[in-house]
Amino acid sequence: MEIEKGIEITNLGLFIKDKKILIISDLHLGQEELIHKRGFSFPLDQFKLIKDKIILFLKELNPKIVVITGDFKHEFGSISGTEWSQISKLIDIIKEKSKLIIIKGNHDAILKPIAERKEIDIKDYYKINDIYICHGDLIPQNKDFTASKSIIIGHEHPSITLQKGSRREIYRCFLKGKYKNKKLIVMPSLNPISTGSDILREKLLSPFLQHNLDKFEVFIVETKTYYFGKVKDIKKL
């Protein structure tokens, strides 16, 4: 499904069709290990699910460029052995088929040693034509951002909870709206355990989403993508 002309939702990724650019967001590798360290039991299949999804993206879309919009890793202050191994493997898998662009997220403060060993620069943003891709935790202050017409961000991990009777289901979603005079697309997390912020019930994190959320359009991702209308209309359900 197209979320914007020339930009297609493909599962939890975005694909800029004419440039063959795949965009994925917020992998948070190592999160399951941190959960175990805190004493909680959790299936250790996070990395396999993410890896398999990325391999499928590469096979089906054959992208020339893959952009990760930040938060490649999860832990803030260290790089665990698991994170080092998993990030290295994913970088190798992607680089074998495509050029890889890594945008720095707020969890990626010490990702640089792995990226340098793999000969990859970590960028603050990536601009293609009039589309500006960044993590979304800060409002950029540069000429490329000012000149852009569209913005794509991660960081927020938007989701929505739908309830019928006593049954509640949480769905990841894309959001499409505006930030000032620019079109804004917000991506869900690729991590299977990071369901993220419930946009109807929780305080949102990104400074891009502090105003006019009611006017944003919602695209829910399940086995297919479903257009759910605007946030203000969903609140009435």
N, CA, C and O of each residue as an XYZ file, in Angstrom:
948
protein
N       0.842     -1.201      0.000
C       0.000      0.000      0.000
C       0.877      1.252      0.000
O       1.857      1.329      0.742
N       0.521      2.232     -0.837
C       1.260      3.491     -0.843
C       0.790      4.374      0.315
O      -0.406      4.604      0.492
N       1.751      4.859      1.095
C       1.433      5.813      2.155
C       1.592      7.228      1.643
O       0.989      8.165      2.165
N       2.405      7.370      0.624
C       2.653      8.637     -0.054
C       3.063      8.289     -1.473
O       3.586      7.201     -1.716
N       2.837      9.183     -2.402
C       3.155      8.887     -3.794
C       4.610      8.433     -3.929
O       5.536      9.160     -3.571
N       4.790      7.228     -4.447
C       6.123      6.680     -4.663
C       6.738      6.004     -3.457
O       7.830      5.444     -3.553
N       6.039      6.046     -2.292
C       6.550      5.427     -1.067
C       5.550      4.369     -0.611
O       4.390      4.677     -0.338
N       5.998      3.150     -0.533
C       5.112      2.021     -0.281
C       5.387      1.402      1.087
O       6.542      1.197      1.460
N       4.327      1.106      1.832
C       4.470      0.314      3.051
C       4.636     -1.147      2.647
O       3.808     -1.698      1.922
N       5.704     -1.761      3.118
C       5.908     -3.182      2.866
C       6.205     -3.849      4.201
O       7.329     -3.801      4.702
N       5.171     -4.473      4.769
C       5.263     -5.018      6.114
C       5.630     -3.882      7.068
O       4.905     -2.889      7.114
N       6.718     -3.980      7.828
C       7.101     -2.925      8.763
C       8.164     -1.992      8.190
O       8.780     -1.224      8.928
N       8.376     -2.055      6.891
C       9.337     -1.187      6.233
C       8.659     -0.248      5.251
O       7.475     -0.381      4.940
N       9.454      0.711      4.770
C       9.025      1.595      3.687
C       9.944      1.379      2.498
O      11.133      1.102      2.658
N       9.380      1.511      1.298
C      10.167      1.318      0.086
C       9.929      2.487     -0.849
O       8.814      2.698     -1.327
N      11.000      3.257     -1.111
C      10.936      4.336     -2.097
C      11.194      3.696     -3.454
O      12.323      3.328     -3.776
N      10.141      3.569     -4.238
C      10.172      2.670     -5.387
C      11.135      3.115     -6.489
O      11.891      2.297     -7.013
N      11.116      4.403     -6.847
C      11.939      4.815     -7.990
C      13.432      4.760     -7.685
O      14.244      4.569     -8.590
N      13.797      4.926     -6.410
C      15.204      4.884     -6.012
C      15.610      3.515     -5.455
O      16.787      3.269     -5.190
N      14.624      2.629     -5.282
C      14.853      1.288     -4.711
C      15.561      1.385     -3.349
O      16.579      0.738     -3.105
N      14.987      2.211     -2.486
C      15.523      2.410     -1.135
C      14.568      1.784     -0.121
O      13.390      2.138     -0.065
N      15.081      0.860      0.673
C      14.326      0.250      1.763
C      14.673      0.968      3.061
O      15.847      1.189      3.359
N      13.647      1.333      3.834
C      13.849      2.006      5.114
C      13.254      1.129      6.209
O      12.089      0.737      6.140
N      14.066      0.826      7.220
C      13.590      0.074      8.381
C      14.005      0.824      9.644
O      14.919      1.648      9.614
N      13.326      0.531     10.755
C      13.508      1.395     11.914
C      13.566      0.611     13.220
O      12.869     -0.388     13.393
N      14.413      1.084     14.137
C      14.371      0.679     15.551
C      14.440     -0.836     15.742
O      13.481     -1.464     16.190
N      15.598     -1.411     15.391
C      15.785     -2.856     15.555
C      15.996     -3.233     17.023
O      15.572     -4.306     17.451
N      16.644     -2.365     17.792
C      16.871     -2.582     19.231
C      17.460     -3.966     19.510
O      16.979     -4.694     20.378
N      18.496     -4.313     18.769
C      19.136     -5.608     18.991
C      19.727     -5.669     20.395
O      20.321     -4.700     20.869
N      19.564     -6.796     21.046
C      20.048     -6.979     22.414
C      18.985     -6.747     23.466
O      19.250     -6.934     24.654
N      17.791     -6.346     23.068
C      16.745     -6.065     24.055
C      16.332     -7.315     24.829
O      16.111     -7.258     26.039
N      16.232     -8.438     24.128
C      15.813     -9.660     24.824
C      16.851    -10.105     25.854
O      16.499    -10.647     26.902
N      18.143     -9.873     25.550
C      19.193    -10.225     26.511
C      19.065     -9.373     27.774
O      19.236     -9.874     28.885
N      18.764     -8.087     27.600
C      18.596     -7.202     28.751
C      17.402     -7.631     29.595
O      17.461     -7.563     30.823
N      16.322     -8.071     28.957
C      15.152     -8.561     29.685
C      15.534     -9.769     30.541
O      15.106     -9.879     31.690
N      16.341    -10.676     29.979
C      16.788    -11.853     30.735
C      17.681    -11.445     31.906
O      17.585    -12.028     32.986
N      18.543    -10.455     31.705
C      19.427    -10.002     32.775
C      18.629     -9.456     33.951
O      19.081     -9.508     35.095
N      17.464     -8.943     33.670
C      16.616     -8.378     34.725
C      15.743     -9.432     35.390
O      14.923     -9.116     36.251
N      15.925    -10.693     34.983
C      15.267    -11.793     35.676
C      13.949    -12.241     35.098
O      13.218    -13.000     35.734
N      13.628    -11.779     33.886
C      12.365    -12.173     33.263
C      12.608    -13.231     32.201
O      13.582    -13.156     31.452
N      11.731    -14.209     32.138
C      11.827    -15.245     31.123
C      11.199    -14.748     29.828
O      10.096    -14.202     29.826
N      11.924    -14.946     28.724
C      11.431    -14.450     27.434
C      12.036    -15.287     26.325
O      13.211    -15.643     26.409
N      11.266    -15.621     25.271
C      11.814    -16.429     24.179
C      12.995    -15.722     23.503
O      12.916    -14.539     23.173
N      14.078    -16.459     23.305
C      15.278    -15.872     22.709
C      15.272    -16.043     21.185
O      16.174    -16.659     20.617
N      14.246    -15.490     20.535
C      14.156    -15.630     19.084
C      14.069    -14.281     18.375
O      13.807    -14.224     17.173
N      14.288    -13.195     19.119
C      14.185    -11.856     18.557
C      15.081    -11.676     17.342
O      14.632    -11.209     16.295
N      16.349    -12.050     17.483
C      17.294    -11.805     16.394
C      16.925    -12.608     15.152
O      16.989    -12.086     14.040
N      16.543    -13.863     15.326
C      16.182    -14.695     14.173
C      14.998    -14.099     13.421
O      14.991    -14.086     12.190
N      13.995    -13.608     14.147
C      12.828    -13.025     13.501
C      13.195    -11.765     12.715
O      12.722    -11.563     11.597
N      14.040    -10.921     13.309
C      14.482     -9.706     12.610
C      15.331    -10.063     11.391
O      15.135     -9.516     10.306
N      16.264    -10.973     11.580
C      17.141    -11.383     10.480
C      16.329    -11.966      9.328
O      16.550    -11.606      8.172
N      15.399    -12.855      9.630
C      14.586    -13.482      8.580
C      13.753    -12.451      7.836
O      13.581    -12.548      6.621
N      13.234    -11.458      8.562
C      12.428    -10.424      7.922
C      13.292     -9.587      6.975
O      12.864     -9.257      5.869
N      14.504     -9.246      7.409
C      15.395     -8.453      6.562
C      15.822     -9.251      5.328
O      15.871     -8.708      4.224
N      16.126    -10.519      5.509
C      16.490    -11.367      4.362
C      15.337    -11.416      3.357
O      15.563    -11.384      2.147
N      14.095    -11.493      3.862
C      12.932    -11.511      2.974
C      12.791    -10.177      2.244
O      12.501    -10.158      1.048
N      12.992     -9.061      2.948
C      12.989     -7.748      2.301
C      13.994     -7.711      1.143
O      13.665     -7.283      0.037
N      15.211     -8.163      1.412
C      16.271     -8.115      0.403
C      15.919     -8.973     -0.802
O      16.183     -8.593     -1.943
N      15.327    -10.123     -0.547
C      14.972    -11.051     -1.623
C      13.824    -10.512     -2.473
O      13.876    -10.566     -3.702
N      12.784     -9.992     -1.812
C      11.583     -9.568     -2.535
C      11.735     -8.206     -3.191
O      11.194     -7.984     -4.275
N      12.462     -7.285     -2.559
C      12.539     -5.909     -3.045
C      13.819     -5.595     -3.800
O      13.852     -4.681     -4.624
N      14.878     -6.357     -3.516
C      16.187     -6.116     -4.151
C      16.586     -4.641     -4.075
O      16.863     -4.027     -5.105
N      16.620     -4.065     -2.876
C      16.910     -2.632     -2.760
C      18.369     -2.309     -3.082
O      19.268     -3.107     -2.816
N      18.586     -1.141     -3.650
C      19.946     -0.664     -3.875
C      20.549     -0.118     -2.579
O      21.751     -0.232     -2.338
N      19.686      0.474     -1.756
C      20.123      1.082     -0.498
C      19.176      0.637      0.609
O      17.961      0.592      0.413
N      19.735      0.306      1.779
C      18.944      0.043      2.979
C      19.301      1.100      4.017
O      20.472      1.280      4.354
N      18.295      1.794      4.516
C      18.494      2.826      5.541
C      17.880      2.336      6.851
O      16.704      1.974      6.896
N      18.682      2.328      7.914
C      18.180      2.036      9.260
C      18.077      3.364      9.998
O      19.077      4.061     10.170
N      16.861      3.718     10.438
C      16.632      5.067     10.958
C      16.971      5.219     12.443
O      16.354      6.019     13.146
N      17.942      4.459     12.911
C      18.392      4.628     14.289
C      17.912      3.553     15.241
O      16.994      2.789     14.944
N      18.565      3.518     16.403
C      18.345      2.495     17.429
C      18.543      1.091     16.859
O      17.690      0.212     16.988
N      19.690      0.921     16.231
C      20.124     -0.399     15.752
C      20.306     -1.317     16.958
O      19.943     -2.492     16.905
N      20.870     -0.782     18.047
C      21.093     -1.554     19.263
C      20.197     -1.037     20.382
O      19.538     -0.007     20.240
N      20.182     -1.772     21.507
C      19.250     -1.398     22.574
C      19.923     -0.769     23.793
O      19.488      0.285     24.256
N      20.965     -1.389     24.314
C      21.561     -0.881     25.554
C      22.271      0.445     25.307
O      22.967      0.615     24.306
N      22.085      1.389     26.244
C      22.651      2.725     26.087
C      24.160      2.765     26.320
O      24.900      3.334     25.517
N      24.614      2.161     27.418
C      25.958      2.451     27.895
C      27.019      1.426     27.601
O      28.162      1.593     28.026
N      26.682      0.364     26.886
C      27.681     -0.663     26.607
C      27.295     -1.415     25.345
O      26.179     -1.295     24.838
N      28.249     -2.194     24.853
C      27.966     -3.109     23.746
C      28.173     -4.519     24.279
O      29.302     -4.921     24.562
N      27.099     -5.259     24.415
C      27.228     -6.630     24.893
C      27.796     -7.512     23.788
O      27.782     -7.144     22.613
N      28.295     -8.681     24.179
C      28.782     -9.630     23.178
C      27.696    -10.030     22.199
O      27.954    -10.212     21.009
N      26.470    -10.166     22.710
C      25.345    -10.517     21.839
C      25.077     -9.413     20.831
O      24.895     -9.681     19.644
N      25.052     -8.166     21.304
C      24.822     -7.043     20.388
C      25.904     -6.988     19.324
O      25.604     -6.815     18.143
N      27.157     -7.133     19.729
C      28.274     -7.060     18.771
C      28.102     -8.138     17.693
O      28.228     -7.855     16.502
N      27.820     -9.353     18.111
C      27.665    -10.463     17.171
C      26.473    -10.260     16.240
O      26.597    -10.439     15.028
N      25.324     -9.890     16.794
C      24.119     -9.760     15.985
C      24.201     -8.582     15.020
O      23.814     -8.706     13.858
N      24.694     -7.459     15.485
C      24.824     -6.289     14.612
C      25.796     -6.587     13.483
O      25.535     -6.241     12.331
N      26.914     -7.226     13.804
C      27.898     -7.571     12.776
C      27.295     -8.492     11.714
O      27.523     -8.305     10.519
N      26.527     -9.483     12.157
C      25.903    -10.414     11.208
C      24.910     -9.701     10.297
O      24.896     -9.934      9.088
N      24.083     -8.835     10.874
C      23.099     -8.137     10.056
C      23.759     -7.180      9.068
O      23.323     -7.067      7.922
N      24.811     -6.493      9.510
C      25.542     -5.613      8.597
C      26.084     -6.416      7.420
O      25.972     -5.985      6.272
N      26.663     -7.567      7.693
C      27.207     -8.407      6.622
C      26.110     -8.875      5.660
O      26.307     -8.876      4.445
N      24.959     -9.270      6.203
C      23.852     -9.742      5.375
C      23.372     -8.629      4.435
O      23.149     -8.859      3.246
N      23.218     -7.428      4.985
C      22.712     -6.315      4.167
C      23.759     -5.866      3.153
O      23.436     -5.635      1.989
N      25.015     -5.741      3.590
C      26.059     -5.250      2.696
C      26.332     -6.189      1.526
O      26.826     -5.757      0.485
N      26.018     -7.448      1.690
C      26.214     -8.397      0.595
C      25.289     -8.083     -0.585
O      25.606     -8.390     -1.735
N      24.128     -7.460     -0.278
C      23.135     -7.208     -1.323
C      22.947     -5.732     -1.656
O      22.567     -5.395     -2.777
N      23.213     -4.843     -0.685
C      22.836     -3.437     -0.830
C      23.850     -2.531     -0.141
O      24.670     -2.984      0.658
N      23.779     -1.253     -0.462
C      24.510     -0.254      0.303
C      23.745     -0.002      1.594
O      22.519      0.107      1.573
N      24.452      0.093      2.720
C      23.813      0.282      4.016
C      24.090      1.681      4.559
O      25.236      2.129      4.612
N      23.012      2.362      4.961
C      23.098      3.662      5.624
C      22.557      3.497      7.045
O      21.415      3.076      7.227
N      23.368      3.824      8.048
C      22.930      3.756      9.444
C      22.804      5.173      9.983
O      23.766      5.941      9.981
N      21.602      5.507     10.445
C      21.366      6.797     11.089
C      21.459      6.596     12.606
O      20.955      5.609     13.143
N      22.090      7.519     13.266
C      22.309      7.394     14.700
C      21.021      7.662     15.473
O      20.390      8.704     15.300
N      20.636      6.709     16.330
C      19.498      6.900     17.217
C      19.969      7.207     18.629
O      21.169      7.181     18.903
N      19.047      7.495     19.515
C      19.436      7.837     20.883
C      19.978      6.634     21.657
O      20.601      6.819     22.702
N      19.760      5.404     21.173
C      20.336      4.213     21.791
C      21.702      3.847     21.192
O      22.329      2.884     21.634
N      22.161      4.598     20.203
C      23.334      4.187     19.418
C      24.613      4.954     19.758
O      25.501      5.087     18.916
N      24.707      5.456     20.989
C      25.845      6.307     21.349
C      27.182      5.606     21.155
O      28.168      6.258     20.809
N      27.240      4.291     21.371
C      28.515      3.592     21.246
C      28.455      2.498     20.172
O      29.073      1.441     20.303
N      27.706      2.778     19.125
C      27.655      1.861     17.983
C      28.869      2.027     17.068
O      29.173      1.142     16.268
N      29.548      3.143     17.187
C      30.626      3.507     16.258
C      31.714      2.447     16.106
O      32.144      2.209     14.977
N      32.190      1.791     17.175
C      33.262      0.803     16.995
C      32.898     -0.336     16.035
O      33.738     -0.785     15.256
N      31.649     -0.800     16.094
C      31.232     -1.865     15.180
C      31.161     -1.332     13.759
O      31.640     -1.972     12.822
N      30.561     -0.155     13.602
C      30.409      0.433     12.266
C      31.767      0.698     11.621
O      31.953      0.445     10.431
N      32.710      1.205     12.407
C      34.038      1.491     11.856
C      34.723      0.216     11.395
O      35.359      0.199     10.341
N      34.600     -0.849     12.171
C      35.205     -2.118     11.775
C      34.596     -2.636     10.479
O      35.270     -3.300      9.691
N      33.317     -2.332     10.260
C      32.625     -2.760      9.035
C      32.706     -1.702      7.929
O      32.088     -1.849      6.875
N      33.479     -0.631      8.182
C      33.701      0.445      7.206
C      32.399      1.118      6.795
O      32.141      1.336      5.611
N      31.575      1.447      7.803
C      30.319      2.144      7.580
C      30.297      3.407      8.440
O      30.624      3.371      9.626
N      29.910      4.516      7.826
C      29.732      5.749      8.578
C      28.364      5.755      9.247
O      27.393      5.247      8.686
N      28.286      6.324     10.436
C      27.005      6.542     11.094
C      26.620      8.002     10.869
O      27.382      8.910     11.204
N      25.441      8.223     10.303
C      25.015      9.557      9.906
C      23.963     10.108     10.859
O      23.254      9.353     11.525
N      23.872     11.413     10.916
C      22.805     12.046     11.690
C      21.490     12.022     10.916
O      20.413     12.046     11.511
N      21.584     11.975      9.592
C      20.389     11.933      8.751
C      20.799     11.488      7.347
O      21.983     11.426      7.014
N      19.795     11.184      6.543
C      20.021     10.845      5.136
C      18.959     11.558      4.315
O      17.772     11.476      4.628
N      19.377     12.256      3.269
C      18.446     13.003      2.421
C      18.495     12.465      1.006
O      19.569     12.297      0.428
N      17.328     12.197      0.455
C      17.220     11.758     -0.925
C      16.152     12.615     -1.593
O      14.989     12.593     -1.189
N      16.544     13.360     -2.603
C      15.661     14.343     -3.228
C      15.131     15.283     -2.145
O      15.924     15.925     -1.456
N      13.814     15.378     -1.981
C      13.275     16.290     -0.952
C      12.794     15.549      0.286
O      12.018     16.089      1.074
N      13.259     14.295      0.464
C      12.879     13.480      1.625
C      14.030     13.456      2.627
O      15.161     13.119      2.276
N      13.740     13.810      3.852
C      14.735     13.882      4.923
C      14.437     12.748      5.909
O      13.354     12.700      6.492
N      15.397     11.838      6.093
C      15.213     10.677      6.968
C      16.099     10.851      8.199
O      17.312     11.017      8.071
N      15.499     10.814      9.391
C      16.272     10.954     10.621
C      15.633     10.087     11.702
O      14.605      9.452     11.465
N      16.240     10.060     12.888
C      15.709      9.192     13.936
C      14.398      9.722     14.511
O      13.429      8.975     14.650
N      14.370     10.995     14.841
C      13.126     11.576     15.320
C      13.116     11.988     16.771
O      12.093     12.453     17.275
N      14.245     11.825     17.461
C      14.296     12.225     18.868
C      14.613     13.704     19.044
O      14.425     14.253     20.129
N      15.089     14.350     17.989
C      15.425     15.769     18.020
C      14.928     16.426     16.731
O      14.824     15.770     15.694
N      14.626     17.710     16.802
C      14.293     18.474     15.596
C      15.594     18.964     14.972
O      16.318     19.731     15.607
N      15.916     18.546     13.746
C      17.177     18.960     13.124
C      17.226     20.467     12.878
O      16.204     21.131     12.706
N      18.447     20.973     12.868
C      18.680     22.381     12.579
C      19.754     22.468     11.504
O      20.915     22.741     11.810
N      19.386     22.241     10.265
C      20.352     22.340      9.167
C      19.627     22.686      7.869
O      18.399     22.627      7.798
N      20.386     23.042      6.863
C      19.802     23.506      5.599
C      19.059     22.393      4.874
O      18.032     22.647      4.244
N      19.564     21.161      4.953
C      18.884     20.049      4.282
C      17.491     19.829      4.862
O      16.541     19.554      4.129
N      17.378     19.953      6.168
C      16.067     19.790      6.807
C      15.127     20.918      6.398
O      13.965     20.676      6.074
N      15.621     22.127      6.413
C      14.804     23.279      6.037
C      14.302     23.155      4.605
O      13.167     23.528      4.308
N      15.149     22.630      3.713
C      14.794     22.531      2.299
C      13.912     21.326      1.973
O      13.343     21.257      0.884
N      13.793     20.383      2.899
C      13.038     19.162      2.619
C      11.532     19.423      2.633
O      11.048     20.354      3.277
N      10.809     18.572      1.902
C       9.354     18.655      1.866
C       8.692     17.518      2.638
O       7.538     17.627      3.055
N       9.435     16.423      2.825
C       8.907     15.262      3.536
C       9.929     14.775      4.547
O      11.135     14.876      4.322
N       9.436     14.241      5.676
C      10.301     13.718      6.731
C       9.851     12.297      7.052
O       8.655     12.015      7.121
N      10.819     11.410      7.245
C      10.538     10.051      7.706
C      11.330      9.826      8.990
O      12.545     10.022      9.021
N      10.633      9.414     10.048
C      11.307      9.202     11.332
C      10.919      7.846     11.930
O       9.931      7.226     11.534
N      11.735      7.409     12.899
C      11.427      6.267     13.744
C      11.200      6.772     15.157
O      10.419      7.698     15.377
N      11.887      6.161     16.114
C      11.960      6.595     17.514
C      10.677      6.352     18.304
O      10.741      5.855     19.428
N       9.529      6.685     17.754
C       8.289      6.649     18.526
C       7.718      5.245     18.698
O       7.061      4.966     19.701
N       7.963      4.348     17.723
C       7.354      3.007     17.711
C       5.832      3.092     17.850
O       5.287      2.492     18.777
N       5.128      3.800     16.985
C       3.689      3.980     17.200
C       2.910      2.672     17.126
O       3.193      1.797     16.308
N       1.932      2.571     17.998
C       1.009      1.438     17.982
C      -0.356      1.949     18.411
O      -0.506      3.088     18.854
N      -1.339      1.086     18.270
C      -2.688      1.477     18.630
C      -3.391      0.269     19.242
O      -3.257     -0.849     18.746
N      -4.139      0.495     20.317
C      -4.879     -0.582     20.974
C      -6.354     -0.473     20.606
O      -6.992      0.556     20.830
N      -6.876     -1.541     20.043
C      -8.297     -1.598     19.702
C      -8.988     -2.566     20.645
O      -8.483     -3.657     20.907
N     -10.127     -2.168     21.144
C     -10.827     -2.962     22.149
C     -12.254     -3.243     21.714
O     -12.958     -2.362     21.220
N     -12.668     -4.494     21.908
C     -14.054     -4.892     21.681
C     -14.468     -5.752     22.871
O     -13.997     -6.878     23.034
N     -15.341     -5.212     23.685
C     -15.697     -5.903     24.920
C     -14.476     -5.984     25.828
O     -13.821     -4.974     26.087
N     -14.175     -7.175     26.307
C     -13.008     -7.364     27.172
C     -11.739     -7.676     26.388
O     -10.660     -7.787     26.969
N     -11.864     -7.818     25.082
C     -10.715     -8.196     24.263
C      -9.981     -6.957     23.762
O     -10.579     -6.049     23.185
N      -8.678     -6.944     23.995
C      -7.836     -5.828     23.545
C      -6.703     -6.360     22.686
O      -6.047     -7.340     23.038
N      -6.479     -5.701     21.550
C      -5.396     -6.092     20.644
C      -4.534     -4.881     20.351
O      -5.046     -3.796     20.073
N      -3.205     -5.070     20.413
C      -2.263     -3.996     20.112
C      -1.711     -4.211     18.709
O      -1.259     -5.304     18.368
N      -1.755     -3.146     17.893
C      -1.267     -3.222     16.521
C      -0.218     -2.138     16.272
O      -0.403     -0.984     16.657
N       0.865     -2.516     15.633
C       1.841     -1.517     15.201
C       1.248     -0.740     14.034
O       0.432     -1.257     13.271
N       1.671      0.498     13.912
C       1.110      1.292     12.816
C       2.108      2.330     12.309
O       3.039      2.726     13.011
N       1.888      2.750     11.087
C       2.534      3.927     10.520
C       1.609      5.116     10.737
O       0.386      4.973     10.720
N       2.194      6.281     10.940
C       1.437      7.524     11.024
C       1.843      8.440      9.887
O       3.012      8.498      9.504
N       0.868      9.151      9.353
C       1.147     10.129      8.293
C       0.416     11.420      8.636
O      -0.800     11.440      8.829
N       1.189     12.491      8.707
C       0.598     13.784      9.005
C       1.510     14.898      8.548
O       2.161     14.797      7.508
N       1.555     15.978      9.340
C       2.402     17.113      8.989
C       3.180     17.599     10.202
O       2.708     17.550     11.338
N       4.384     18.066      9.921
C       5.143     18.838     10.894
C       5.378     20.201     10.260
O       6.163     20.333      9.321
N       4.699     21.197     10.772
C       4.713     22.537     10.169
C       4.290     22.422      8.707
O       3.177     21.973      8.433
N       5.141     22.812      7.762
C       4.747     22.763      6.347
C       5.263     21.514      5.636
O       5.238     21.453      4.407
N       5.727     20.525      6.383
C       6.319     19.333      5.792
C       5.443     18.102      6.050
O       4.808     17.993      7.099
N       5.417     17.189      5.094
C       4.765     15.909      5.314
C       5.626     15.072      6.260
O       6.854     15.114      6.189
N       4.988     14.327      7.128
C       5.712     13.530      8.121
C       5.177     12.112      8.143
O       3.971     11.894      8.258
N       6.087     11.141      8.032
C       5.742      9.727      8.172
C       6.507      9.165      9.366
O       7.721      9.341      9.475
N       5.788      8.489     10.258
C       6.389      7.889     11.450
C       6.315      6.371     11.315
O       5.251      5.816     11.041
N       7.468      5.697     11.512
C       7.562      4.259     11.287
C       7.469      3.471     12.592
O       7.912      3.948     13.636
N       6.897      2.271     12.538
C       6.932      1.376     13.699
C       8.291      0.688     13.821
O       9.108      0.727     12.902
N       8.511      0.066     14.959
C       9.747     -0.674     15.187
C       9.709     -2.022     14.466
O       8.664     -2.665     14.373
N      10.881     -2.437     13.956
C      10.993     -3.761     13.345
C      11.160     -4.855     14.401
O      11.007     -6.040     14.108
N      11.473     -4.446     15.624
C      11.695     -5.414     16.701
C      10.376     -6.055     17.120
O       9.425     -5.337     17.428
N      10.289     -7.383     17.142
C       9.011     -8.043     17.434
C       8.502     -7.841     18.854
O       7.320     -8.073     19.112
N       9.359     -7.414     19.791
C       8.886     -7.220     21.169
C       8.726     -5.743     21.534
O       8.322     -5.426     22.653
N       9.038     -4.838     20.605
C       8.887     -3.407     20.883
C       7.593     -2.899     20.270
O       7.604     -2.291     19.200
N       6.475     -3.149     20.946
C       5.200     -2.700     20.404
C       5.080     -1.184     20.433
O       4.358     -0.606     19.620
N       5.780     -0.530     21.362
C       5.911      0.917     21.316
C       4.839      1.699     22.044
O       4.211      1.208     22.983
N       4.642      2.946     21.584
C       3.758      3.899     22.248
C       2.342      3.784     21.706
O       2.124      3.896     20.499
N       1.380      3.561     22.596
C      -0.023      3.573     22.192
C      -0.431      5.034     21.983
O      -0.539      5.800     22.941
N      -0.652      5.403     20.742
C      -0.872      6.818     20.416
C      -2.192      7.356     20.966
O      -2.391      8.569     21.011
N      -3.086      6.475     21.381
C      -4.369      6.912     21.944
C      -4.318      7.087     23.453
O      -5.177      7.761     24.022
N      -3.316      6.487     24.121
C      -3.343      6.432     25.578
C      -2.063      6.929     26.251
O      -2.086      7.248     27.440
N      -0.965      6.999     25.531
C       0.311      7.309     26.168
C       0.869      8.647     25.695
O       0.558      9.126     24.605
N       1.688      9.223     26.536
C       2.405     10.435     26.162
C       3.455     10.078     25.112
O       4.226      9.137     25.295
N       3.481     10.823     24.026
C       4.390     10.505     22.934
C       5.762     11.134     23.181
O       5.888     12.145     23.871
N       6.782     10.509     22.599
C       8.167     10.865     22.880
C       8.746     11.876     21.910
O       9.466     12.787     22.319
N       8.438     11.724     20.623
C       9.109     12.530     19.606
C       8.625     13.972     19.630
O       7.424     14.220     19.737
N       9.554     14.931     19.533
C       9.137     16.339     19.445
C       8.365     16.642     18.162
O       7.700     17.674     18.072
N       8.446     15.766     17.184
C       7.666     15.954     15.957
C       6.175     15.714     16.179
O       5.358     16.112     15.348
N       5.809     15.069     17.285
C       4.433     14.604     17.479
C       3.740     15.258     18.668
O       2.873     14.651     19.297
N       4.112     16.466     18.967
C       3.539     17.123     20.147
C       2.317     17.978     19.820
O       1.688     18.523     20.728
N       1.970     18.104     18.534
C       0.830     18.936     18.147
C       0.042     18.270     17.018
O       0.612     17.595     16.161
N      -1.258     18.468     17.031
C      -2.141     18.077     15.924
C      -2.130     16.591     15.605
O      -2.326     16.213     14.450
N      -1.904     15.735     16.603
C      -1.893     14.297     16.341
C      -3.249     13.815     15.832
O      -3.308     12.845     15.075
N      -4.333     14.470     16.230
C      -5.667     14.051     15.805
C      -5.816     14.039     14.285
O      -6.636     13.296     13.744
N      -5.035     14.850     13.609
C      -5.147     14.950     12.151
C      -4.293     13.914     11.418
O      -4.373     13.800     10.195
N      -3.483     13.164     12.152
C      -2.633     12.156     11.518
C      -3.468     10.972     11.059
O      -4.449     10.596     11.701
N      -3.059     10.389      9.930
C      -3.689      9.189      9.410
C      -2.955      7.956      9.924
O      -1.743      7.985     10.139
N      -3.701      6.877     10.116
C      -3.169      5.664     10.732
C      -3.235      4.509      9.740
O      -4.269      4.253      9.124
N      -2.098      3.814      9.600
C      -2.003      2.638      8.742
C      -1.547      1.471      9.612
O      -0.378      1.391      9.989
N      -2.464      0.575      9.927
C      -2.160     -0.547     10.809
C      -1.532     -1.683     10.009
O      -1.969     -2.001      8.903
N      -0.494     -2.289     10.593
C       0.215     -3.390      9.928
C      -0.090     -4.680     10.669
O       0.209     -4.818     11.855
N      -0.680     -5.609      9.963
C      -0.875     -6.962     10.472
C      -0.331     -7.894      9.399
O       0.797     -7.704      8.945
N      -1.092     -8.887      8.983
C      -0.656     -9.694      7.828
C      -0.717     -8.859      6.557
O       0.012     -9.118      5.600
N      -1.595     -7.851      6.553
C      -1.668     -6.859      5.485
C      -1.649     -5.474      6.128
O      -1.649     -5.344      7.352
N      -1.634     -4.447      5.286
C      -1.721     -3.075      5.778
C      -3.156     -2.590      5.630
O      -3.778     -2.773      4.583
N      -3.680     -1.967      6.691
C      -5.063     -1.504      6.697
C      -5.090      0.000      6.991
O      -4.496      0.463      7.964
N      -5.781      0.746      6.142
C      -5.948      2.175      6.385
C      -7.091      2.380      7.378
O      -8.209      1.927      7.138
N      -6.814      3.063      8.497
C      -7.801      3.201      9.570
C      -8.329      4.622      9.719
O      -9.040      4.919     10.679
N      -7.992      5.498      8.787
C      -8.481      6.863      8.896
C      -7.636      7.704      9.841
O      -6.485      7.373     10.128
N      -8.217      8.791     10.319
C      -7.485      9.724     11.169
C      -7.632      9.372     12.650
O      -8.599      8.735     13.068
N      -6.646      9.806     13.420
C      -6.633      9.518     14.855
C      -7.914     10.014     15.512
O      -8.478      9.317     16.355
N      -8.382     11.198     15.145
C      -9.583     11.763     15.778
C     -10.799     10.879     15.539
O     -11.689     10.817     16.387
N     -10.853     10.196     14.404
C     -11.988      9.320     14.118
C     -11.886      8.008     14.875
O     -12.895      7.454     15.310
N     -10.659      7.509     15.033
C     -10.457      6.267     15.778
C     -10.835      6.454     17.242
O     -11.344      5.527     17.873
N     -10.593      7.631     17.781
C     -10.928      7.908     19.181
C     -12.430      7.796     19.445
O     -12.850      7.598     20.584
N     -13.235      7.923     18.390
C     -14.684      7.861     18.545
C     -15.217      6.430     18.553
O     -16.374      6.190     18.900
N     -14.352      5.474     18.162
C     -14.813      4.088     18.052
C     -15.135      3.493     19.429
O     -15.538      2.334     19.522
